[in-house]
Amino acid sequence: MINTYQLYQQYADATDPLRASARMLVPVFGVEWPGLPANPLMRKLASACDVFARTQLTHARPDFDIPNVEDGGRTIAVHEEVVAATPFCSLLRFRKDARKDLRKETLEEQPKVLVVAPMSGHFATLLRGTVKTLLRHHDVYITDWHNARDISLEHGKFGLDEYVSHVISFLGVLGPGAHLLAVCQPTVAALTAAAVMAEDDNPAQPRTMTLMAGPLDTRVNPTAVNALAKSKPIEWFEKNMISTVPARHRGAGRRVYPGFVQLAAFMNMNLNRHVDAFRNLYRHLVDGEDEKAAQIQTFYEEYFAMSDLPAEFYLETVRAVFQEHALPLGKLQYQGRVVKPAAIRRTALFTIEGEKDDICAVGQTVAAQEMCSGIRPYMRLHHVQTAVGHYGVFNGRRWDNEIYPRLRDFINMHHR
């Protein structure tokens, strides 16, 4: 059987030096000599080299790069620190420094929020904007999932059960009274963790749970992503989507769903949009519109940073979430026990959807409200954000100005 990962590695080995050369040629072609008129052809060559160089995929997590945050009109320094870790994930805290005009006690009283990031081909830094906004009024932690190709086989498998166990364990690190927020894919794991903790009367069960744009019931308004997941048997996905990490990497021999395969799928969904983006990037560079060019460059630097998924987690998610609809049908199991969302009583629930979401359509996330029948009506809230797609639910202007204020107020309402 052909190892797709090995073919990709050979392609990257052959083309990455070309991109590196193009990157070095940008300043050569783009230099303007004193006393000589600007040469339009050289500027076009520099722009073309820049665009080509930026088509390179990377496999290392970018920096969160959140040095400070505005809190109550004050600029406060932020420091990243790992407060717990496993071979598969680091629990990262964004600790805010107390200043003379802001008492340490004030910061310690801010609600603790655990952000559960997706394990879906990108790194947790995709939620940089989400974290930065939450930091205005909260003590923020995030699941910083590691790239599966860098995890040695000696650490064993990682499936949906292990994912849920991580969420439960990290909530235990935060302690009683914390708040849980999951974006997209991990809404299923977050709801499962909350249900298990409620049934066990775990003292660290979250005070609130916010589920944002997640595939909790993909029978509702199925999208192209949902249709693809149901178009083939699970054996087809295992045969065609799973590869083995090449020998040069620390996770050599581990079976993974490669990040570059996920990226190809995402890009094909909106191929014309991505092609137009690179055309616009070229035009902005040629025209000297540096600010507009920088916006596109920044987005694709993050978008092309790929993380591989453990094969077990990918296949179990496709089967249980997208093919069998196990959670809404009451058949999902965690470590051999049936998951019971109705057991949740002390955790308030907020579900958020985007009107134009073409990945997790309207109706798929709010389905949690019916599943969690044990939560009292005054502890529930649902919001559909108009004029945003999937990404706009947790990043951008409407997230900052319209969604986040509702989330902040919901957490405050149930924090005490």
C-alpha positions as a Markdown table, in Angstrom:
| # | Residue | x | y | z |
|---|---|---|---|---|
| 1 | Met | 0.0 | 0.0 | 0.0 |
| 2 | Ile | 1.3 | 3.5 | -0.9 |
| 3 | Asn | 2.0 | 5.6 | 2.1 |
| 4 | Thr | 0.5 | 9.0 | 1.2 |
| 5 | Tyr | 2.5 | 10.7 | 4.0 |
| 6 | Gln | 5.8 | 9.5 | 2.4 |
| 7 | Leu | 4.7 | 10.8 | -1.0 |
| 8 | Tyr | 3.9 | 14.2 | 0.6 |
| 9 | Gln | 7.3 | 14.2 | 2.4 |
| 10 | Gln | 9.1 | 13.6 | -0.9 |
| 11 | Tyr | 7.1 | 16.4 | -2.5 |
| 12 | Ala | 7.9 | 18.8 | 0.4 |
| 13 | Asp | 11.6 | 17.9 | 0.3 |
| 14 | Ala | 11.7 | 18.7 | -3.5 |
| 15 | Thr | 9.8 | 21.9 | -3.4 |
| 16 | Asp | 10.6 | 23.6 | -0.1 |
| 17 | Pro | 14.1 | 24.6 | -1.3 |
| 18 | Leu | 12.4 | 26.3 | -4.2 |
| 19 | Arg | 10.2 | 28.3 | -1.8 |
| 20 | Ala | 13.2 | 29.1 | 0.4 |
| 21 | Ser | 15.0 | 30.5 | -2.7 |
| 22 | Ala | 12.0 | 32.5 | -3.7 |
| 23 | Arg | 11.8 | 33.9 | -0.2 |
| 24 | Met | 15.4 | 35.1 | -0.4 |
| 25 | Leu | 14.8 | 36.7 | -3.8 |
| 26 | Val | 12.0 | 38.9 | -2.6 |
| 27 | Pro | 14.3 | 41.6 | -1.1 |
| 28 | Val | 16.7 | 41.3 | -4.1 |
| 29 | Phe | 14.0 | 42.0 | -6.7 |
| 30 | Gly | 12.2 | 44.5 | -4.4 |
| 31 | Val | 15.1 | 46.7 | -3.6 |
| 32 | Glu | 14.9 | 50.3 | -4.9 |
| 33 | Trp | 18.2 | 51.9 | -5.7 |
| 34 | Pro | 18.7 | 55.6 | -4.8 |
| 35 | Gly | 18.6 | 57.9 | -7.9 |
| 36 | Leu | 17.1 | 55.2 | -10.1 |
| 37 | Pro | 13.4 | 55.0 | -11.1 |
| 38 | Ala | 11.4 | 52.1 | -9.7 |
| 39 | Asn | 11.3 | 49.1 | -12.1 |
| 40 | Pro | 7.7 | 47.7 | -12.3 |
| 41 | Leu | 8.9 | 44.4 | -13.7 |
| 42 | Met | 11.2 | 43.9 | -10.7 |
| 43 | Arg | 8.4 | 44.7 | -8.3 |
| 44 | Lys | 6.2 | 42.1 | -10.0 |
| 45 | Leu | 8.9 | 39.5 | -9.8 |
| 46 | Ala | 9.4 | 40.3 | -6.0 |
| 47 | Ser | 5.6 | 40.0 | -5.5 |
| 48 | Ala | 5.4 | 36.7 | -7.4 |
| 49 | Cys | 8.3 | 35.2 | -5.3 |
| 50 | Asp | 6.6 | 36.3 | -2.1 |
| 51 | Val | 3.3 | 34.7 | -3.1 |
| 52 | Phe | 5.0 | 31.4 | -4.1 |
| 53 | Ala | 7.1 | 31.3 | -0.9 |
| 54 | Arg | 3.9 | 31.5 | 1.1 |
| 55 | Thr | 2.4 | 28.4 | -0.3 |
| 56 | Gln | 4.7 | 26.3 | 2.0 |
| 57 | Leu | 3.0 | 24.2 | 4.7 |
| 58 | Thr | 4.6 | 24.1 | 8.1 |
| 59 | His | 4.2 | 21.6 | 10.9 |
| 60 | Ala | 5.3 | 23.6 | 14.0 |
| 61 | Arg | 2.8 | 25.4 | 16.3 |
| 62 | Pro | 3.0 | 29.2 | 15.7 |
| 63 | Asp | 3.2 | 31.5 | 18.7 |
| 64 | Phe | 0.1 | 32.8 | 20.4 |
| 65 | Asp | 1.8 | 36.1 | 20.5 |
| 66 | Ile | -0.4 | 37.7 | 23.2 |
| 67 | Pro | 2.1 | 39.9 | 25.1 |
| 68 | Asn | -0.6 | 42.0 | 26.8 |
| 69 | Val | -4.3 | 42.6 | 27.0 |
| 70 | Glu | -6.6 | 45.5 | 27.8 |
| 71 | Asp | -8.5 | 44.9 | 31.0 |
| 72 | Gly | -10.7 | 47.6 | 32.5 |
| 73 | Gly | -8.9 | 50.3 | 30.5 |
| 74 | Arg | -5.5 | 49.1 | 31.7 |
| 75 | Thr | -2.8 | 47.3 | 29.6 |
| 76 | Ile | -1.7 | 44.2 | 31.5 |
| 77 | Ala | 1.2 | 41.9 | 30.6 |
| 78 | Val | 0.3 | 38.3 | 29.7 |
| 79 | His | 2.6 | 35.3 | 30.2 |
| 80 | Glu | 2.1 | 31.8 | 28.8 |
| 81 | Glu | 2.7 | 29.0 | 31.3 |
| 82 | Val | 2.1 | 25.3 | 31.1 |
| 83 | Val | 0.3 | 24.2 | 34.2 |
| 84 | Ala | -0.2 | 20.5 | 33.3 |
| 85 | Ala | 0.9 | 18.3 | 30.4 |
| 86 | Thr | 0.6 | 14.8 | 28.9 |
| 87 | Pro | 2.4 | 13.5 | 25.8 |
| 88 | Phe | -0.6 | 14.6 | 23.7 |
| 89 | Cys | -1.5 | 18.0 | 25.2 |
| 90 | Ser | -0.4 | 20.9 | 27.3 |
| 91 | Leu | -2.8 | 22.8 | 29.5 |
| 92 | Leu | -1.7 | 26.4 | 28.8 |
| 93 | Arg | -2.6 | 29.3 | 31.0 |
| 94 | Phe | -2.4 | 32.9 | 30.0 |
| 95 | Arg | -1.4 | 34.5 | 33.3 |
| 96 | Lys | -2.0 | 38.2 | 33.7 |
| 97 | Asp | 0.4 | 40.3 | 35.8 |
| 98 | Ala | -1.0 | 42.3 | 38.6 |
| 99 | Arg | 0.0 | 46.0 | 38.7 |
| 100 | Lys | 0.0 | 48.6 | 41.4 |
| 101 | Asp | -3.3 | 50.0 | 40.2 |
| 102 | Leu | -4.8 | 46.5 | 39.8 |
| 103 | Arg | -4.8 | 44.3 | 42.9 |
| 104 | Lys | -3.7 | 40.7 | 42.6 |
| 105 | Glu | -6.9 | 39.7 | 44.4 |
| 106 | Thr | -9.0 | 41.3 | 41.6 |
| 107 | Leu | -7.3 | 39.1 | 39.0 |
| 108 | Glu | -7.7 | 36.0 | 41.1 |
| 109 | Glu | -11.5 | 36.7 | 41.3 |
| 110 | Gln | -11.9 | 36.6 | 37.6 |
| 111 | Pro | -13.7 | 33.5 | 36.3 |
| 112 | Lys | -11.5 | 30.7 | 35.1 |
| 113 | Val | -12.3 | 29.5 | 31.6 |
| 114 | Leu | -11.1 | 26.3 | 30.0 |
| 115 | Val | -11.1 | 26.7 | 26.2 |
| 116 | Val | -11.2 | 23.3 | 24.5 |
| 117 | Ala | -9.5 | 23.8 | 21.1 |
| 118 | Pro | -10.3 | 21.6 | 18.1 |
| 119 | Met | -8.0 | 18.7 | 17.1 |
| 120 | Ser | -8.8 | 19.1 | 13.5 |
| 121 | Gly | -5.7 | 19.7 | 11.4 |
| 122 | His | -4.7 | 23.1 | 12.9 |
| 123 | Phe | -3.1 | 24.1 | 16.1 |
| 124 | Ala | -4.8 | 25.7 | 19.1 |
| 125 | Thr | -3.4 | 29.1 | 17.9 |
| 126 | Leu | -6.2 | 29.2 | 15.5 |
| 127 | Leu | -8.2 | 30.4 | 18.5 |
| 128 | Arg | -5.8 | 33.3 | 19.2 |
| 129 | Gly | -8.5 | 35.9 | 18.7 |
| 130 | Thr | -10.9 | 33.9 | 20.9 |
| 131 | Val | -8.4 | 33.8 | 23.7 |
| 132 | Lys | -7.3 | 37.5 | 23.4 |
| 133 | Thr | -10.9 | 38.6 | 23.7 |
| 134 | Leu | -11.7 | 36.3 | 26.6 |
| 135 | Leu | -8.6 | 37.6 | 28.5 |
| 136 | Arg | -10.3 | 41.0 | 28.9 |
| 137 | His | -12.3 | 39.7 | 31.9 |
| 138 | His | -11.3 | 36.1 | 32.5 |
| 139 | Asp | -8.5 | 33.8 | 33.6 |
| 140 | Val | -8.0 | 31.8 | 30.4 |
| 141 | Tyr | -6.6 | 28.3 | 29.9 |
| 142 | Ile | -6.5 | 26.3 | 26.6 |
| 143 | Thr | -5.9 | 22.8 | 25.5 |
| 144 | Asp | -2.8 | 23.1 | 23.4 |
| 145 | Trp | -2.9 | 19.8 | 21.5 |
| 146 | His | 0.5 | 18.4 | 20.3 |
| 147 | Asn | 1.2 | 17.4 | 16.7 |
| 148 | Ala | 0.6 | 13.6 | 16.5 |
| 149 | Arg | 3.6 | 13.2 | 14.2 |
| 150 | Asp | 5.8 | 14.3 | 17.1 |
| 151 | Ile | 4.5 | 11.9 | 19.6 |
| 152 | Ser | 6.4 | 8.6 | 20.1 |
| 153 | Leu | 4.5 | 5.3 | 19.7 |
| 154 | Glu | 5.5 | 4.4 | 23.3 |
| 155 | His | 2.8 | 6.8 | 24.5 |
| 156 | Gly | 0.1 | 4.6 | 23.1 |
| 157 | Lys | -3.1 | 5.4 | 21.3 |
| 158 | Phe | -5.3 | 8.5 | 21.5 |
| 159 | Gly | -9.0 | 8.2 | 20.8 |
| 160 | Leu | -12.2 | 9.9 | 21.7 |
| 161 | Asp | -12.1 | 8.5 | 25.2 |
| 162 | Glu | -8.6 | 9.9 | 25.8 |
| 163 | Tyr | -9.8 | 13.3 | 24.5 |
| 164 | Val | -12.7 | 13.3 | 27.0 |
| 165 | Ser | -10.4 | 12.2 | 29.8 |
| 166 | His | -8.1 | 15.1 | 29.1 |
| 167 | Val | -11.0 | 17.6 | 29.4 |
| 168 | Ile | -12.1 | 16.0 | 32.7 |
| 169 | Ser | -8.5 | 16.0 | 34.1 |
| 170 | Phe | -7.9 | 19.6 | 33.1 |
| 171 | Leu | -11.1 | 20.8 | 34.7 |
| 172 | Gly | -9.9 | 19.1 | 37.8 |
| 173 | Val | -6.7 | 21.2 | 37.6 |
| 174 | Leu | -8.7 | 24.4 | 37.4 |
| 175 | Gly | -10.8 | 23.2 | 40.3 |
| 176 | Pro | -14.5 | 23.8 | 41.3 |
| 177 | Gly | -16.2 | 26.8 | 39.8 |
| 178 | Ala | -14.5 | 26.9 | 36.4 |
| 179 | His | -16.2 | 27.5 | 33.1 |
| 180 | Leu | -16.0 | 25.3 | 30.0 |
| 181 | Leu | -15.9 | 26.6 | 26.4 |
| 182 | Ala | -15.6 | 24.4 | 23.3 |
| 183 | Val | -15.3 | 25.5 | 19.7 |
| 184 | Cys | -16.5 | 23.3 | 16.8 |
| 185 | Gln | -15.4 | 19.7 | 16.9 |
| 186 | Pro | -14.7 | 19.3 | 20.6 |
| 187 | Thr | -18.2 | 20.4 | 21.6 |
| 188 | Val | -19.1 | 16.6 | 21.6 |
| 189 | Ala | -16.2 | 15.8 | 23.9 |
| 190 | Ala | -17.0 | 18.8 | 26.1 |
| 191 | Leu | -20.6 | 17.8 | 26.5 |
| 192 | Thr | -19.5 | 14.2 | 27.2 |
| 193 | Ala | -17.1 | 15.3 | 29.9 |
| 194 | Ala | -19.7 | 17.5 | 31.6 |
| 195 | Ala | -22.2 | 14.6 | 31.5 |
| 196 | Val | -19.8 | 12.1 | 33.0 |
| 197 | Met | -18.7 | 14.6 | 35.7 |
| 198 | Ala | -22.3 | 15.4 | 36.5 |
| 199 | Glu | -23.2 | 11.7 | 36.8 |
| 200 | Asp | -20.2 | 11.1 | 39.1 |
| 201 | Asp | -21.0 | 14.3 | 41.1 |
| 202 | Asn | -17.5 | 15.5 | 40.4 |
| 203 | Pro | -16.8 | 18.7 | 42.4 |
| 204 | Ala | -14.9 | 20.1 | 39.4 |
| 205 | Gln | -17.9 | 19.9 | 37.0 |
| 206 | Pro | -18.0 | 23.3 | 35.2 |
| 207 | Arg | -20.3 | 26.1 | 36.3 |
| 208 | Thr | -21.2 | 26.9 | 32.7 |
| 209 | Met | -20.6 | 25.2 | 29.4 |
| 210 | Thr | -20.5 | 27.2 | 26.2 |
| 211 | Leu | -20.7 | 25.2 | 23.0 |
| 212 | Met | -19.8 | 27.1 | 19.8 |
| 213 | Ala | -20.6 | 26.0 | 16.2 |
| 214 | Gly | -20.2 | 22.3 | 16.9 |
| 215 | Pro | -21.4 | 19.1 | 15.2 |
| 216 | Leu | -23.6 | 17.8 | 18.1 |
| 217 | Asp | -26.3 | 16.5 | 15.8 |
| 218 | Thr | -25.3 | 16.4 | 12.2 |
| 219 | Arg | -28.7 | 15.0 | 11.1 |
| 220 | Val | -29.9 | 18.6 | 11.3 |
| 221 | Asn | -29.3 | 20.7 | 8.1 |
| 222 | Pro | -26.4 | 18.5 | 6.9 |
| 223 | Thr | -23.5 | 20.3 | 5.2 |
| 224 | Ala | -21.1 | 19.1 | 2.5 |
| 225 | Val | -18.8 | 18.0 | 5.3 |
| 226 | Asn | -21.5 | 15.9 | 6.9 |
| 227 | Ala | -22.5 | 14.4 | 3.5 |
| 228 | Leu | -18.8 | 13.4 | 2.8 |
| 229 | Ala | -18.5 | 11.7 | 6.2 |
| 230 | Lys | -21.6 | 9.6 | 5.4 |
| 231 | Ser | -20.8 | 8.9 | 1.8 |
| 232 | Lys | -18.4 | 6.1 | 2.5 |
| 233 | Pro | -18.1 | 3.3 | 5.1 |
| 234 | Ile | -15.6 | 3.8 | 7.9 |
| 235 | Glu | -13.3 | 1.2 | 6.3 |
| 236 | Trp | -12.9 | 3.5 | 3.3 |
| 237 | Phe | -11.8 | 6.3 | 5.5 |
| 238 | Glu | -9.3 | 4.1 | 7.3 |
| 239 | Lys | -7.9 | 2.8 | 4.0 |
| 240 | Asn | -7.8 | 6.1 | 2.1 |
| 241 | Met | -7.3 | 8.8 | 4.8 |
| 242 | Ile | -4.9 | 7.3 | 7.3 |
| 243 | Ser | -1.1 | 7.3 | 6.7 |
| 244 | Thr | 1.9 | 6.3 | 8.7 |
| 245 | Val | 4.4 | 9.0 | 10.0 |
| 246 | Pro | 7.7 | 8.7 | 8.1 |
| 247 | Ala | 10.9 | 7.6 | 9.9 |
| 248 | Arg | 12.5 | 11.0 | 10.3 |
| 249 | His | 9.9 | 12.3 | 12.8 |
| 250 | Arg | 9.6 | 11.5 | 16.5 |
| 251 | Gly | 6.2 | 9.8 | 16.0 |
| 252 | Ala | 7.6 | 7.5 | 13.3 |
| 253 | Gly | 5.3 | 4.6 | 12.7 |
| 254 | Arg | 2.2 | 6.2 | 14.3 |
| 255 | Arg | -0.9 | 6.0 | 12.2 |
| 256 | Val | -2.4 | 9.5 | 11.6 |
| 257 | Tyr | -4.9 | 11.5 | 9.7 |
| 258 | Pro | -2.4 | 14.0 | 8.1 |
| 259 | Gly | -3.0 | 17.7 | 8.5 |
| 260 | Phe | -2.2 | 18.3 | 4.8 |
| 261 | Val | -5.1 | 16.0 | 3.9 |
| 262 | Gln | -7.4 | 18.0 | 6.1 |
| 263 | Leu | -6.1 | 21.3 | 4.6 |
| 264 | Ala | -6.8 | 20.0 | 1.1 |
| 265 | Ala | -10.3 | 19.2 | 2.0 |
| 266 | Phe | -10.9 | 22.6 | 3.6 |
| 267 | Met | -9.5 | 24.4 | 0.7 |
| 268 | Asn | -11.4 | 22.4 | -1.9 |
| 269 | Met | -14.6 | 23.5 | -0.2 |
| 270 | Asn | -13.9 | 27.1 | -1.1 |
| 271 | Leu | -11.2 | 26.8 | -3.7 |
| 272 | Asn | -12.2 | 29.9 | -5.7 |
| 273 | Arg | -12.0 | 32.0 | -2.5 |
| 274 | His | -8.5 | 30.9 | -1.8 |
| 275 | Val | -7.3 | 31.4 | -5.4 |
| 276 | Asp | -8.8 | 34.9 | -5.3 |
| 277 | Ala | -7.0 | 35.6 | -2.0 |
| 278 | Phe | -3.6 | 34.8 | -3.5 |
| 279 | Arg | -4.4 | 36.8 | -6.6 |
| 280 | Asn | -5.3 | 39.7 | -4.3 |
| 281 | Leu | -2.1 | 39.2 | -2.3 |
| 282 | Tyr | -0.1 | 39.5 | -5.5 |
| 283 | Arg | -1.9 | 42.7 | -6.6 |
| 284 | His | -1.6 | 44.3 | -3.2 |
| 285 | Leu | 2.2 | 43.6 | -3.2 |
| 286 | Val | 2.6 | 45.0 | -6.7 |
| 287 | Asp | 0.5 | 48.1 | -5.8 |
| 288 | Gly | 2.4 | 48.7 | -2.6 |
| 289 | Glu | -0.7 | 48.1 | -0.4 |
| 290 | Asp | 1.3 | 46.6 | 2.4 |
| 291 | Glu | -1.4 | 46.7 | 5.1 |
| 292 | Lys | -3.9 | 44.8 | 2.9 |
| 293 | Ala | -1.2 | 42.3 | 1.9 |
| 294 | Ala | -0.2 | 41.8 | 5.5 |
| 295 | Gln | -3.8 | 40.7 | 6.5 |
| 296 | Ile | -3.8 | 38.0 | 3.9 |
| 297 | Gln | -0.2 | 36.9 | 4.7 |
| 298 | Thr | -1.0 | 36.6 | 8.4 |
| 299 | Phe | -4.1 | 34.5 | 7.8 |
| 300 | Tyr | -2.3 | 32.0 | 5.6 |
| 301 | Glu | 0.7 | 31.7 | 7.9 |
| 302 | Glu | -1.8 | 30.3 | 10.5 |
| 303 | Tyr | -3.9 | 28.4 | 8.0 |
| 304 | Phe | -0.9 | 26.6 | 6.5 |
| 305 | Ala | 0.4 | 25.5 | 9.9 |
| 306 | Met | -0.7 | 21.9 | 10.0 |
| 307 | Ser | -1.1 | 19.4 | 12.8 |
| 308 | Asp | -1.7 | 15.6 | 12.3 |
| 309 | Leu | -4.4 | 13.8 | 14.2 |
| 310 | Pro | -4.1 | 10.4 | 15.8 |
| 311 | Ala | -5.8 | 7.9 | 13.5 |
| 312 | Glu | -7.9 | 6.5 | 16.4 |
| 313 | Phe | -9.4 | 9.9 | 17.3 |
| 314 | Tyr | -10.1 | 10.7 | 13.7 |
| 315 | Leu | -11.8 | 7.4 | 12.8 |
| 316 | Glu | -13.8 | 7.3 | 16.1 |
| 317 | Thr | -15.0 | 10.9 | 15.5 |
| 318 | Val | -16.1 | 10.2 | 11.9 |
| 319 | Arg | -17.9 | 7.0 | 13.0 |
| 320 | Ala | -19.6 | 8.1 | 16.2 |
| 321 | Val | -20.3 | 11.8 | 15.5 |
| 322 | Phe | -20.9 | 11.9 | 11.7 |
| 323 | Gln | -22.0 | 8.5 | 10.7 |
| 324 | Glu | -23.8 | 7.0 | 13.7 |
| 325 | His | -25.0 | 10.2 | 15.5 |
| 326 | Ala | -24.3 | 8.4 | 18.7 |
| 327 | Leu | -24.7 | 11.3 | 21.1 |
| 328 | Pro | -28.1 | 12.6 | 20.1 |
| 329 | Leu | -29.4 | 9.0 | 19.8 |
| 330 | Gly | -28.2 | 8.2 | 23.3 |
| 331 | Lys | -25.7 | 5.6 | 22.2 |
| 332 | Leu | -22.4 | 7.3 | 22.7 |
| 333 | Gln | -20.1 | 5.6 | 25.2 |
| 334 | Tyr | -17.2 | 6.8 | 27.4 |
| 335 | Gln | -15.0 | 4.0 | 28.7 |
| 336 | Gly | -17.8 | 1.5 | 28.3 |
| 337 | Arg | -20.6 | 3.5 | 29.9 |
| 338 | Val | -23.4 | 5.3 | 28.1 |
| 339 | Val | -23.1 | 9.1 | 28.1 |
| 340 | Lys | -26.2 | 10.8 | 29.7 |
| 341 | Pro | -26.4 | 14.5 | 28.9 |
| 342 | Ala | -29.7 | 14.6 | 30.9 |
| 343 | Ala | -27.6 | 14.0 | 34.1 |
| 344 | Ile | -26.2 | 17.6 | 33.8 |
| 345 | Arg | -28.1 | 19.8 | 36.3 |
| 346 | Arg | -25.7 | 22.2 | 37.9 |
| 347 | Thr | -23.9 | 23.4 | 34.7 |
| 348 | Ala | -25.6 | 26.3 | 32.8 |
| 349 | Leu | -25.6 | 25.9 | 29.0 |
| 350 | Phe | -25.0 | 28.4 | 26.3 |
| 351 | Thr | -25.1 | 27.4 | 22.6 |
| 352 | Ile | -23.9 | 29.6 | 19.8 |
| 353 | Glu | -24.3 | 29.2 | 16.1 |
| 354 | Gly | -23.4 | 31.2 | 12.9 |
| 355 | Glu | -26.1 | 32.0 | 10.4 |
| 356 | Lys | -23.9 | 31.3 | 7.4 |
| 357 | Asp | -21.9 | 28.4 | 8.9 |
| 358 | Asp | -21.2 | 25.9 | 6.1 |
| 359 | Ile | -19.3 | 23.5 | 8.4 |
| 360 | Cys | -21.7 | 23.2 | 11.4 |
| 361 | Ala | -25.0 | 24.4 | 10.1 |
| 362 | Val | -27.6 | 26.2 | 12.2 |
| 363 | Gly | -29.5 | 23.6 | 14.3 |
| 364 | Gln | -26.6 | 21.2 | 14.9 |
| 365 | Thr | -25.3 | 23.0 | 18.1 |
| 366 | Val | -28.6 | 24.0 | 19.6 |
| 367 | Ala | -29.5 | 20.3 | 19.6 |
| 368 | Ala | -27.6 | 20.2 | 22.9 |
| 369 | Gln | -30.4 | 22.1 | 24.6 |
| 370 | Glu | -32.8 | 19.2 | 24.1 |
| 371 | Met | -30.2 | 16.6 | 25.1 |
| 372 | Cys | -29.5 | 18.4 | 28.3 |
| 373 | Ser | -33.1 | 18.1 | 29.6 |
| 374 | Gly | -32.0 | 18.2 | 33.2 |
| 375 | Ile | -30.8 | 21.8 | 33.1 |
| 376 | Arg | -33.4 | 24.4 | 34.3 |
| 377 | Pro | -34.8 | 26.9 | 31.7 |
| 378 | Tyr | -33.2 | 29.9 | 33.5 |
| 379 | Met | -29.8 | 28.2 | 33.1 |
| 380 | Arg | -30.1 | 28.0 | 29.3 |
| 381 | Leu | -29.3 | 30.4 | 26.5 |
| 382 | His | -29.0 | 30.2 | 22.7 |
| 383 | His | -27.7 | 32.7 | 20.2 |
| 384 | Val | -27.6 | 32.7 | 16.4 |
| 385 | Gln | -25.2 | 35.3 | 15.1 |
| 386 | Thr | -26.4 | 36.8 | 11.9 |
| 387 | Ala | -24.0 | 37.4 | 8.9 |
| 388 | Val | -21.2 | 35.2 | 10.1 |
| 389 | Gly | -19.8 | 31.9 | 8.8 |
| 390 | His | -18.0 | 29.2 | 10.9 |
| 391 | Tyr | -14.8 | 31.2 | 11.6 |
| 392 | Gly | -16.8 | 34.4 | 12.5 |
| 393 | Val | -18.4 | 32.7 | 15.4 |
| 394 | Phe | -15.2 | 32.8 | 17.4 |
| 395 | Asn | -13.0 | 35.3 | 15.7 |
| 396 | Gly | -13.4 | 38.8 | 14.2 |
| 397 | Arg | -15.5 | 41.9 | 14.7 |
| 398 | Arg | -18.8 | 40.3 | 15.4 |
| 399 | Trp | -17.3 | 37.8 | 17.9 |
| 400 | Asp | -15.7 | 40.8 | 19.7 |
| 401 | Asn | -18.7 | 43.1 | 19.6 |
| 402 | Glu | -21.8 | 41.0 | 19.6 |
| 403 | Ile | -21.1 | 37.4 | 20.7 |
| 404 | Tyr | -18.5 | 37.9 | 23.4 |
| 405 | Pro | -20.6 | 40.5 | 25.4 |
| 406 | Arg | -23.4 | 37.9 | 25.6 |
| 407 | Leu | -20.9 | 35.2 | 26.7 |
| 408 | Arg | -19.3 | 37.5 | 29.3 |
| 409 | Asp | -22.7 | 38.3 | 30.8 |
| 410 | Phe | -23.7 | 34.6 | 30.8 |
| 411 | Ile | -20.6 | 33.6 | 32.7 |
| 412 | Asn | -21.0 | 36.4 | 35.2 |
| 413 | Met | -24.6 | 35.5 | 35.8 |
| 414 | His | -23.7 | 32.0 | 36.8 |
| 415 | His | -20.3 | 32.5 | 38.3 |
| 416 | Arg | -21.4 | 33.2 | 41.9 |
